[in-house]
Amino acid sequence: MSIKIGNEEFTEFDDLYNDPSFVTDSERSEIEFEVAFIGKLIEAREKSGMSQKKLADLTGLKQPAIARLENLKATPRIDTLFKLLDPLGYTLAIVPKTKARN
C-alpha cells in the first residue's frame, strides 16, 4: 500500500522515515537513541527479574508511569532515569562516540 503526501508517493515507513524533508538527521538520531535506551532499560529490568510494579515500589514512581516510559509514550527526565537505573545496578555516563572504521 502506498500513500501520497504532496506530490510524493511513499510505499513504506522507511521511505518516509529516511526522507530528510520529513525526519531530520537530528530527529532520527534522537528517535534511535530513545528506542535503544529504553530497550536497554527494559532488558536490565527483565534480566534482574524485576516487574514494573517492583521497580515502581523501589523508585517511588507509579507502575503506569514506568509502562508509559517502556512503551515510548513518555520521555523521562534525567532525575527519573537515575531513579530507575539505580535499583537495576546501572548509571548514566557520557562516553565518546565510536568512530566508524573505513
N, CA, C and O atoms as a MOPAC input file, in Angstrom:
PM7 MOZYME 1SCF
protein

 N      0.83800 1    -1.17500 1     0.00000 1
 C      0.00000 1     0.00000 1     0.00000 1
 C      0.88600 1     1.24200 1     0.00000 1
 O      1.93200 1     1.26200 1     0.64900 1
 N      0.48300 1     2.24300 1    -0.70300 1
 C      1.24100 1     3.48200 1    -0.71100 1
 C      0.31600 1     4.64400 1    -0.39700 1
 O     -0.90100 1     4.56400 1    -0.55900 1
 N      0.93900 1     5.73400 1     0.06000 1
 C      0.16700 1     6.95200 1     0.30800 1
 C      0.84600 1     8.10400 1    -0.41600 1
 O      2.05700 1     8.09700 1    -0.63900 1
 N      0.05300 1     9.07200 1    -0.76900 1
 C      0.58900 1    10.23900 1    -1.45500 1
 C      0.54100 1    11.41300 1    -0.48500 1
 O     -0.50700 1    11.73200 1     0.07700 1
 N      1.68800 1    12.04600 1    -0.30300 1
 C      1.79500 1    13.23700 1     0.53200 1
 C      2.37300 1    14.32500 1    -0.35400 1
 O      3.50400 1    14.22500 1    -0.83100 1
 N      1.58200 1    15.36000 1    -0.56500 1
 C      2.00700 1    16.38100 1    -1.51800 1
 C      2.09900 1    15.75500 1    -2.88900 1
 O      1.15200 1    15.12100 1    -3.35500 1
 N      3.23600 1    15.93100 1    -3.53800 1
 C      3.43200 1    15.35000 1    -4.86400 1
 C      4.24600 1    14.07000 1    -4.82200 1
 O      4.59200 1    13.51600 1    -5.86500 1
 N      4.55800 1    13.58900 1    -3.59800 1
 C      5.39200 1    12.39500 1    -3.48500 1
 C      4.58100 1    11.20600 1    -3.01600 1
 O      3.64500 1    11.34000 1    -2.22700 1
 N      4.95600 1    10.04200 1    -3.51300 1
 C      4.29900 1     8.80900 1    -3.10600 1
 C      5.26800 1     7.99900 1    -2.25300 1
 O      6.42700 1     7.80000 1    -2.61800 1
 N      4.77300 1     7.54100 1    -1.11700 1
 C      5.56400 1     6.74100 1    -0.20300 1
 C      4.94700 1     5.35500 1    -0.12100 1
 O      3.73700 1     5.21100 1     0.05200 1
 N      5.79000 1     4.33900 1    -0.24700 1
 C      5.28300 1     2.97800 1    -0.24400 1
 C      5.52300 1     2.26600 1     1.08000 1
 O      4.81100 1     1.31200 1     1.39500 1
 N      6.49400 1     2.69600 1     1.85500 1
 C      6.81000 1     2.03700 1     3.11500 1
 C      7.19500 1     3.07200 1     4.15700 1
 O      7.54100 1     4.20600 1     3.82600 1
 N      7.13100 1     2.67400 1     5.40700 1
 C      7.51100 1     3.55100 1     6.50300 1
 C      8.93400 1     4.07900 1     6.30500 1
 O      9.19800 1     5.26200 1     6.52100 1
 N      9.84100 1     3.20300 1     5.89800 1
 C     11.24000 1     3.60900 1     5.71500 1
 C     11.38500 1     4.74600 1     4.71000 1
 O     12.26700 1     5.59200 1     4.85400 1
 N     10.52500 1     4.77000 1     3.69200 1
 C     10.57800 1     5.86000 1     2.71400 1
 C     10.38200 1     7.20400 1     3.41500 1
 O     11.13400 1     8.15300 1     3.19400 1
 N      9.37300 1     7.26000 1     4.24800 1
 C      9.06200 1     8.49800 1     4.96500 1
 C     10.11200 1     8.78800 1     6.03300 1
 O     10.57900 1     9.92100 1     6.15300 1
 N     10.48300 1     7.77700 1     6.80200 1
 C     11.45000 1     7.92900 1     7.89300 1
 C     12.81100 1     8.40200 1     7.37900 1
 O     13.49600 1     9.17500 1     8.04800 1
 N     13.19400 1     7.94500 1     6.20800 1
 C     14.50300 1     8.29700 1     5.65700 1
 C     14.47300 1     9.51500 1     4.75000 1
 O     15.49900 1     9.87300 1     4.17000 1
 N     13.32900 1    10.15400 1     4.61600 1
 C     13.21600 1    11.36300 1     3.80800 1
 C     13.54400 1    12.56700 1     4.69200 1
 O     12.78000 1    12.87400 1     5.60700 1
 N     14.66900 1    13.26100 1     4.44100 1
 C     15.08800 1    14.37400 1     5.30000 1
 C     14.09800 1    15.54000 1     5.33400 1
 O     14.19000 1    16.39400 1     6.21600 1
 N     13.16700 1    15.58900 1     4.40400 1
 C     12.17600 1    16.66300 1     4.45900 1
 C     11.07600 1    16.35800 1     5.48500 1
 O     10.30300 1    17.24600 1     5.84700 1
 N     11.00400 1    15.10700 1     5.95400 1
 C     10.02500 1    14.71900 1     6.96900 1
 C     10.67800 1    14.45900 1     8.31600 1
 O     10.14600 1    14.86300 1     9.35000 1
 N     11.83100 1    13.78700 1     8.31800 1
 C     12.54700 1    13.47100 1     9.55500 1
 C     13.99500 1    13.88400 1     9.35700 1
 O     14.70000 1    13.32000 1     8.52000 1
 N     14.43800 1    14.87500 1    10.13200 1
 C     15.82900 1    15.33800 1    10.00500 1
 C     16.78100 1    14.30100 1    10.59100 1
 O     16.36500 1    13.40700 1    11.32700 1
 N     18.04900 1    14.43200 1    10.26000 1
 C     19.06400 1    13.53300 1    10.81700 1
 C     19.06600 1    13.62200 1    12.33700 1
 O     19.21100 1    12.61000 1    13.02300 1
 N     18.90600 1    14.82800 1    12.86100 1
 C     18.88000 1    15.02500 1    14.30600 1
 C     17.68500 1    14.31600 1    14.94200 1
 O     17.82500 1    13.65500 1    15.97200 1
 N     16.52200 1    14.45400 1    14.33200 1
 C     15.32500 1    13.77900 1    14.84900 1
 C     15.48400 1    12.26200 1    14.78100 1
 O     15.10200 1    11.55000 1    15.70900 1
 N     16.04200 1    11.77700 1    13.69200 1
 C     16.25400 1    10.34400 1    13.53100 1
 C     17.21800 1     9.83000 1    14.59700 1
 O     16.99400 1     8.76300 1    15.16900 1
 N     18.28100 1    10.57100 1    14.86700 1
 C     19.24200 1    10.17400 1    15.89800 1
 C     18.57800 1    10.12600 1    17.26900 1
 O     18.81700 1     9.20900 1    18.05500 1
 N     17.74300 1    11.12500 1    17.54600 1
 C     17.04300 1    11.16700 1    18.83100 1
 C     16.09500 1     9.96900 1    18.97600 1
 O     16.05000 1     9.33800 1    20.03300 1
 N     15.35900 1     9.66300 1    17.94300 1
 C     14.43100 1     8.52400 1    17.96400 1
 C     15.20200 1     7.22700 1    18.18800 1
 O     14.82400 1     6.41200 1    19.03000 1
 N     16.27600 1     7.04000 1    17.43700 1
 C     17.05300 1     5.80700 1    17.54300 1
 C     17.70000 1     5.67400 1    18.91300 1
 O     17.77200 1     4.57300 1    19.45800 1
 N     18.17400 1     6.78900 1    19.47900 1
 C     18.75800 1     6.75500 1    20.81900 1
 C     17.70700 1     6.35400 1    21.84400 1
 O     17.94600 1     5.48300 1    22.68000 1
 N     16.53500 1     6.99800 1    21.77600 1
 C     15.49700 1     6.72000 1    22.76600 1
 C     15.02800 1     5.26100 1    22.68500 1
 O     14.83800 1     4.61500 1    23.71600 1
 N     14.84500 1     4.75300 1    21.49000 1
 C     14.42300 1     3.36300 1    21.32600 1
 C     15.48000 1     2.41900 1    21.89900 1
 O     15.14200 1     1.47600 1    22.61500 1
 N     16.75400 1     2.66300 1    21.59000 1
 C     17.83200 1     1.81200 1    22.09300 1
 C     17.95300 1     1.91600 1    23.61500 1
 O     18.13100 1     0.90800 1    24.29800 1
 N     17.85700 1     3.13800 1    24.13800 1
 C     17.99800 1     3.34800 1    25.57700 1
 C     16.88100 1     2.64600 1    26.34400 1
 O     17.14400 1     1.91800 1    27.30100 1
 N     15.64200 1     2.86300 1    25.92600 1
 C     14.50700 1     2.24100 1    26.61200 1
 C     14.57900 1     0.71700 1    26.46400 1
 O     14.22000 1    -0.01500 1    27.38600 1
 N     15.03600 1     0.24900 1    25.32100 1
 C     15.22800 1    -1.19100 1    25.13800 1
 C     16.20500 1    -1.75600 1    26.15300 1
 O     15.97700 1    -2.83000 1    26.71000 1
 N     17.29300 1    -1.03800 1    26.39400 1
 C     18.28600 1    -1.47500 1    27.38700 1
 C     17.71100 1    -1.41600 1    28.79300 1
 O     18.00000 1    -2.28100 1    29.61900 1
 N     16.90400 1    -0.40500 1    29.06800 1
 C     16.26300 1    -0.29000 1    30.37700 1
 C     15.34100 1    -1.48800 1    30.63000 1
 O     15.37300 1    -2.08600 1    31.70500 1
 N     14.52800 1    -1.83000 1    29.64400 1
 C     13.63300 1    -2.98500 1    29.75800 1
 C     14.45300 1    -4.26300 1    29.93300 1
 O     14.13300 1    -5.10800 1    30.77000 1
 N     15.50300 1    -4.39200 1    29.14200 1
 C     16.36900 1    -5.56600 1    29.22700 1
 C     16.96400 1    -5.70400 1    30.63000 1
 O     16.98900 1    -6.80000 1    31.18900 1
 N     17.43800 1    -4.60100 1    31.19600 1
 C     18.02900 1    -4.62300 1    32.54700 1
 C     16.97800 1    -5.00000 1    33.58500 1
 O     17.25400 1    -5.77900 1    34.49800 1
 N     15.77800 1    -4.45000 1    33.44700 1
 C     14.71000 1    -4.76700 1    34.40800 1
 C     14.34500 1    -6.23700 1    34.32600 1
 O     14.23500 1    -6.91200 1    35.35000 1
 N     14.15600 1    -6.73500 1    33.11600 1
 C     13.78000 1    -8.13900 1    32.95200 1
 C     14.89600 1    -9.08800 1    33.38100 1
 O     14.63200 1   -10.13700 1    33.97000 1
 N     16.14300 1    -8.71900 1    33.08500 1
 C     17.28900 1    -9.54700 1    33.47100 1
 C     17.37500 1    -9.67700 1    34.98500 1
 O     17.77200 1   -10.72000 1    35.50500 1
 N     17.00200 1    -8.61500 1    35.68800 1
 C     17.04100 1    -8.65200 1    37.14800 1
 C     15.84300 1    -9.39700 1    37.73200 1
 O     15.77900 1    -9.62800 1    38.93900 1
 N     14.89100 1    -9.77400 1    36.86700 1
 C     13.70200 1   -10.47400 1    37.32400 1
 C     12.70100 1    -9.56000 1    38.00100 1
 O     11.82300 1   -10.01400 1    38.73500 1
 N     12.83800 1    -8.27300 1    37.75000 1
 C     12.00500 1    -7.28500 1    38.41500 1
 C     10.79800 1    -6.92100 1    37.54600 1
 O     10.92400 1    -6.69700 1    36.34200 1
 N      9.64600 1    -6.87000 1    38.17500 1
 C      8.44500 1    -6.42400 1    37.47100 1
 C      8.41600 1    -4.89900 1    37.44700 1
 O      9.15700 1    -4.23900 1    38.17500 1
 N      7.55600 1    -4.35800 1    36.60600 1
 C      7.37100 1    -2.89500 1    36.60700 1
 C      6.89600 1    -2.43600 1    37.97900 1
 O      7.32100 1    -1.38600 1    38.46000 1
 N      6.03000 1    -3.20300 1    38.60700 1
 C      5.49400 1    -2.84800 1    39.92700 1
 C      6.60700 1    -2.81200 1    40.97200 1
 O      6.67100 1    -1.88000 1    41.77400 1
 N      7.47200 1    -3.80400 1    40.96900 1
 C      8.58600 1    -3.85000 1    41.92900 1
 C      9.51300 1    -2.66000 1    41.70700 1
 O      9.93900 1    -2.01900 1    42.66800 1
 N      9.82700 1    -2.36100 1    40.44900 1
 C     10.67300 1    -1.21400 1    40.14900 1
 C      9.99600 1     0.07500 1    40.60200 1
 O     10.64700 1     0.97400 1    41.13200 1
 N      8.69900 1     0.15600 1    40.39100 1
 C      7.94600 1     1.33000 1    40.83700 1
 C      8.04700 1     1.48000 1    42.35300 1
 O      8.27500 1     2.58300 1    42.85100 1
 N      7.88100 1     0.38800 1    43.08500 1
 C      7.96900 1     0.43200 1    44.54000 1
 C      9.35600 1     0.89800 1    45.00900 1
 O      9.46700 1     1.65000 1    45.97700 1
 N     10.39400 1     0.45300 1    44.32600 1
 C     11.76600 1     0.81100 1    44.71300 1
 C     12.12600 1     2.25400 1    44.35800 1
 O     13.00800 1     2.84600 1    44.98100 1
 N     11.45700 1     2.81200 1    43.37400 1
 C     11.82600 1     4.14400 1    42.88400 1
 C     10.89300 1     5.25300 1    43.34100 1
 O     11.22200 1     6.43300 1    43.22800 1
 N      9.72600 1     4.87600 1    43.85800 1
 C      8.75100 1     5.88800 1    44.23400 1
 C      7.91900 1     6.37200 1    43.05700 1
 O      7.12600 1     7.30500 1    43.18400 1
 N      8.10600 1     5.73300 1    41.91900 1
 C      7.28100 1     6.05400 1    40.74800 1
 C      6.06300 1     5.14300 1    40.75000 1
 O      6.00800 1     4.17400 1    41.50600 1
 N      5.11800 1     5.44500 1    39.92800 1
 C      3.94000 1     4.58600 1    39.79100 1
 C      4.16600 1     3.62900 1    38.62300 1
 O      4.82400 1     3.98000 1    37.64400 1
 N      3.62100 1     2.42600 1    38.73200 1
 C      3.79700 1     1.41500 1    37.68700 1
 C      3.31700 1     1.90500 1    36.32500 1
 O      3.99200 1     1.64800 1    35.32900 1
 N      2.17100 1     2.60600 1    36.23400 1
 C      1.75100 1     3.09100 1    34.91200 1
 C      2.76000 1     4.06900 1    34.28400 1
 O      2.88400 1     4.13000 1    33.06000 1
 N      3.47200 1     4.82600 1    35.11400 1
 C      4.48800 1     5.74800 1    34.58500 1
 C      5.63200 1     4.95900 1    33.95500 1
 O      6.15500 1     5.34500 1    32.91000 1
 N      6.01800 1     3.86000 1    34.58700 1
 C      7.07600 1     3.01400 1    34.03200 1
 C      6.59200 1     2.36200 1    32.73400 1
 O      7.35000 1     2.24800 1    31.77100 1
 N      5.33800 1     1.94000 1    32.71500 1
 C      4.78200 1     1.35500 1    31.49000 1
 C      4.78800 1     2.37000 1    30.35100 1
 O      5.11700 1     2.02700 1    29.21600 1
 N      4.42400 1     3.62000 1    30.65000 1
 C      4.43600 1     4.65600 1    29.59400 1
 C      5.84700 1     4.87100 1    29.06500 1
 O      6.03800 1     5.03500 1    27.86000 1
 N      6.84000 1     4.87200 1    29.95500 1
 C      8.23000 1     5.02800 1    29.50700 1
 C      8.63900 1     3.85500 1    28.61900 1
 O      9.22700 1     4.04200 1    27.55400 1
 N      8.31900 1     2.64400 1    29.07700 1
 C      8.72300 1     1.45600 1    28.32800 1
 C      8.00000 1     1.34500 1    26.98400 1
 O      8.50900 1     0.71500 1    26.05800 1
 N      6.83500 1     1.94400 1    26.87700 1
 C      6.08900 1     1.93800 1    25.61600 1
 C      6.37400 1     3.17500 1    24.76500 1
 O      5.70000 1     3.41900 1    23.76400 1
 N      7.37700 1     3.94800 1    25.17300 1
 C      7.79800 1     5.15800 1    24.46100 1
 C      6.67400 1     6.17900 1    24.32300 1
 O      6.61800 1     6.92400 1    23.34500 1
 N      5.78900 1     6.20800 1    25.29800 1
 C      4.70500 1     7.18900 1    25.29500 1
 C      5.04500 1     8.39300 1    26.16700 1
 O      4.28800 1     9.36100 1    26.22300 1
 N      6.19300 1     8.32700 1    26.84900 1
 C      6.67200 1     9.43300 1    27.68100 1
 C      8.19000 1     9.43800 1    27.63300 1
 O      8.82100 1     8.39300 1    27.48100 1
 N      8.76300 1    10.61000 1    27.76400 1
 C     10.21000 1    10.75200 1    27.80000 1
 C     10.61700 1    11.11800 1    29.22800 1
 O     10.15200 1    12.12300 1    29.76500 1
 N     11.48400 1    10.30900 1    29.84600 1
 C     11.84000 1    10.56200 1    31.23800 1
 C     12.80000 1    11.74000 1    31.39900 1
 O     13.61900 1    12.02700 1    30.52600 1
 N     12.67200 1    12.40700 1    32.53600 1
 C     13.64700 1    13.43700 1    32.90800 1
 C     14.88600 1    12.73300 1    33.44300 1
 O     14.83700 1    11.55300 1    33.79000 1
 N     15.98900 1    13.45700 1    33.50700 1
 C     17.24700 1    12.84900 1    33.94600 1
 C     17.14500 1    12.31900 1    35.36900 1
 O     17.64700 1    11.23200 1    35.65400 1
 N     16.49800 1    13.07300 1    36.27900 1
 C     16.38200 1    12.58000 1    37.65700 1
 C     15.57600 1    11.28200 1    37.71200 1
 O     15.84800 1    10.41900 1    38.54700 1
 N     14.59800 1    11.14200 1    36.83700 1
 C     13.81100 1     9.90600 1    36.77800 1
 C     14.66700 1     8.75800 1    36.26500 1
 O     14.55600 1     7.63300 1    36.75100 1
 N     15.51700 1     9.03600 1    35.29000 1
 C     16.41000 1     7.99000 1    34.78100 1
 C     17.30600 1     7.45900 1    35.88600 1
 O     17.48900 1     6.24700 1    36.00500 1
 N     17.86600 1     8.34400 1    36.69500 1
 C     18.71900 1     7.90400 1    37.79100 1
 C     17.92500 1     7.06200 1    38.78900 1
 O     18.43100 1     6.06000 1    39.29400 1
 N     16.68900 1     7.46100 1    39.07500 1
 C     15.83700 1     6.68600 1    39.98100 1
 C     15.59600 1     5.28400 1    39.44000 1
 O     15.60800 1     4.31200 1    40.19600 1
 N     15.37700 1     5.18000 1    38.13500 1
 C     15.10800 1     3.88600 1    37.51300 1
 C     16.35300 1     3.01500 1    37.41500 1
 O     16.29300 1     1.80800 1    37.64900 1
 N     17.46800 1     3.62000 1    37.07400 1
 C     18.68500 1     2.85700 1    36.82600 1
 C     19.35100 1     2.35300 1    38.09900 1
 O     19.92700 1     1.26500 1    38.10200 1
 N     19.28300 1     3.12200 1    39.17600 1
 C     19.99400 1     2.76300 1    40.41000 1
 C     19.59900 1     1.38300 1    40.94600 1
 O     20.48700 1     0.56800 1    41.19300 1
 N     18.31100 1     1.08300 1    41.13800 1
 C     17.97900 1    -0.24900 1    41.65700 1
 C     18.32400 1    -1.38500 1    40.69300 1
 O     18.39300 1    -2.54700 1    41.09500 1
 N     18.53800 1    -1.04900 1    39.43500 1
 C     18.91500 1    -2.05600 1    38.44300 1
 C     20.42800 1    -2.23800 1    38.36600 1
 O     20.92500 1    -3.10300 1    37.64500 1
 N     21.15700 1    -1.40400 1    39.12300 1
 C     22.62000 1    -1.51300 1    39.14000 1
 C     23.30400 1    -0.79300 1    37.99500 1
 O     24.41400 1    -1.15800 1    37.60700 1
 N     22.65200 1     0.22900 1    37.44900 1
 C     23.20600 1     0.98300 1    36.32300 1
 C     23.25900 1     2.47200 1    36.64800 1
 O     22.63200 1     2.93700 1    37.59900 1
 N     24.01100 1     3.20300 1    35.85000 1
 C     24.06200 1     4.65000 1    35.94100 1
 C     24.17100 1     5.21800 1    34.52900 1
 O     24.32100 1     4.47200 1    33.56100 1
 N     24.09500 1     6.51300 1    34.42000 1
 C     24.29000 1     7.18300 1    33.13100 1
 C     25.73200 1     7.64200 1    33.02700 1
 O     26.35500 1     7.98700 1    34.03100 1
 N     26.25400 1     7.64600 1    31.82900 1
 C     27.61000 1     8.12900 1    31.59400 1
 C     27.67300 1     8.75700 1    30.21100 1
 O     26.96300 1     8.34800 1    29.29200 1
 N     28.52800 1     9.74800 1    30.08300 1
 C     28.78300 1    10.34400 1    28.77000 1
 C     30.08900 1     9.76600 1    28.27300 1
 O     31.13000 1     9.89300 1    28.91800 1
 N     30.01900 1     9.13200 1    27.12100 1
 C     31.19700 1     8.48600 1    26.55700 1
 C     31.39700 1     8.96000 1    25.12500 1
 O     30.43600 1     9.34300 1    24.45800 1
 N     32.63800 1     8.93800 1    24.64700 1
 C     32.85900 1     9.37100 1    23.26200 1
 C     32.17300 1     8.42400 1    22.27900 1
 O     32.03300 1     7.22700 1    22.52900 1
 N     31.75300 1     8.99800 1    21.15700 1
 C     31.21300 1     8.18000 1    20.08600 1
 C     32.31000 1     7.30900 1    19.52900 1
 O     33.47600 1     7.70200 1    19.49500 1
 N     31.93000 1     6.12200 1    19.09300 1
 C     32.91800 1     5.29500 1    18.41200 1
 C     32.94900 1     5.74400 1    16.96700 1
 O     31.90600 1     6.01500 1    16.37100 1
 N     34.11800 1     5.82100 1    16.41500 1
 C     34.27500 1     6.24600 1    15.02800 1
 C     34.18400 1     5.03900 1    14.12500 1
 O     34.76700 1     3.99100 1    14.40500 1
 N     33.45600 1     5.19000 1    13.04800 1
 C     33.35400 1     4.12100 1    12.05900 1
 C     34.69800 1     3.94300 1    11.37900 1
 O     35.35600 1     4.91100 1    10.99700 1
 N     35.08600 1     2.70400 1    11.23800 1
 C     36.35200 1     2.41800 1    10.55500 1
 C     36.13800 1     2.37700 1     9.06000 1
 O     35.15200 1     1.81400 1     8.58500 1
 N     37.04800 1     2.96600 1     8.32100 1
 C     36.94200 1     2.97700 1     6.85500 1
 C     37.58900 1     1.77400 1     6.25500 1
 O     37.59400 1     1.62000 1     5.03400 1

